[in-house]
Amino acid sequence: MKDLVKKATAFVLFESPIDFQLISLHFIRTQSRCKAQFSHWSFAATRKKLMVEFWFRGIFLHFLILIILAVAALLLLQRVSINWIAPLFVSAISTFFMLSIIHYGPIFYGDYLPKLATIIAEQEKLTTQEDEIKKCKRTQYSIPALTIIFYVWSKLAQIPMVSVNDHSALLLNQLYGSDKDKLKQNLSRLYKFSSLSPKEKAEMQKGINTARSFFQELQHPPAELLLDELEIKLQKS
């Protein structure tokens, strides 16, 4: 009974449409759906769409249900003649304008719009971060090249090469931000050139070439010697 009263109160006070999580979910779904139809669909367009829906699917529908419930209650309490229709209609319109000023308007401008602005700011930040990550990945070396560069650094620093396991892959993932499974796979290739397929050998050769260009830019001949050894080992396998 308490839950029923609570839900009824929340409905009358129009609380559900201004729940932050519901607004956020509705915004994300609307943005995704419209973005799939129009590639250049913006957050501002979704904002306008949600504002219109808030009034026509939220406020207007809420008020319409309240009016229907009020008329139903009136019909149960006493007989209503056809002459009451016009006064009821006028009263409903007047009530809607009054509620828009003292109830719906403050909710829309003072609660809904600030929450919507916060959600848009969050989504813009996430989009910016995703764009930066994509940009970084476009300029980042391939995983074979990154693995070989790490191998050369280890040899130059006289640090034992890491083992081929999930822990090592996770360390490289934290260093490079690349897929840890692919990093683990390329670590494994360094230990078994003889079992690589022609395609895998070609990828490793490209990685060696990229690593060579990298260390040439650093002007570090010892690294190139290590790469020569690695290339000879790959070619003999």
C-alpha positions, 0 to 999 in steps of 0.5 A, spaced: 500 500 500 505 504 501 509 503 495 502 504 491 501 511 494 508 513 493 508 511 486 501 515 485 504 521 489 510 521 484 506 521 478 502 526 480 508 530 482 511 529 476 517 526 479 519 520 474 520 524 467 526 528 471 530 522 474 537 524 472 538 516 470 532 516 466 534 522 462 541 520 461 538 513 458 533 517 454 538 521 451 543 516 449 538 512 446 535 517 442 542 520 440 544 513 438 538 512 434 538 518 430 546 518 429 545 511 426 540 515 421 544 521 420 551 521 421 552 528 422 546 528 428 549 533 433 548 533 441 544 540 440 539 536 435 538 531 440 537 536 446 531 540 442 528 533 440 528 531 448 525 538 450 519 537 445 518 530 447 518 533 454 512 537 453 508 533 448 510 526 451 511 528 458 507 534 460 501 534 456 500 526 457 501 527 464 496 533 464 491 529 460 491 523 464 490 527 470 484 531 467 481 524 465 482 521 472 478 528 474 472 527 469 472 520 471 471 521 478 466 527 477 462 522 473 462 517 478 460 522 483 454 525 480 451 526 473 454 530 468 450 533 462 452 535 455 452 542 457 458 541 462 462 540 456 464 547 454 465 549 461 470 543 463 474 544 456 475 551 458 477 549 465 482 544 463 485 549 458 485 554 464 488 549 469 493 547 464 496 554 463 496 555 470 500 549 472 505 550 466 506 557 470 507 554 477 508 547 476 511 544 469 515 551 467 519 551 474 520 543 473 522 544 466 527 550 466 529 549 473 530 542 474 530 538 467 534 543 463 540 543 468 540 536 468 540 535 460 545 540 460 550 536 465 548 529 461 550 533 454 557 535 457 558 528 460 557 525 453 561 531 450 567 529 454 566 522 453 566 523 445 572 528 446 576 522 449 574 517 444 576 521 439 583 522 442 584 515 443 582 514 436 587 519 433 592 516 438 591 509 435 592 512 428 599 514 429 601 509 434 606 503 431 603 496 429 603 491 435 609 487 432 613 493 432 611 495 439 613 488 441 620 488 437 621 495 440 620 493 447 625 487 446 630 491 443 630 496 449 630 490 454 636 487 450 640 494 451 638 495 458 640 488 459 633 486 462 631 479 462 626 479 456 619 478 459 615 471 459 610 470 455 604 470 459 598 474 461 602 478 466 607 480 461 601 482 456 598 486 461 604 490 463 605 492 455 598 493 455 599 498 461 605 501 457 602 501 450 595 501 451 594 496 446 590 489 446 593 485 451 591 478 447 595 481 441 601 483 445 601 476 448 601 473 441 607 477 438 611 476 444 610 469 443 612 470 436 619 472 438 620 466 441 618 461 435 620 464 429 620 457 426 613 456 427 610 462 424 606 462 417 608 466 411 603 472 413 606 472 420 613 472 418 611 478 413 608 482 419 614 481 424 618 483 418 614 490 417 615 490 425 622 490 424 623 495 419 618 500 423 623 499 429 629 500 425 626 507 423 624 508 430 631 507 432 635 510 426 631 517 428 634 516 435 641 515 432 642 509 436 647 504 432 647 498 438 639 498 437 640 497 429 645 491 431 640 487 435 635 488 429 640 486 424 640 479 429 633 479 429 632 479 422 637 474 420 634 469 425 627 471 422 630 470 415 633 463 417 627 460 420 
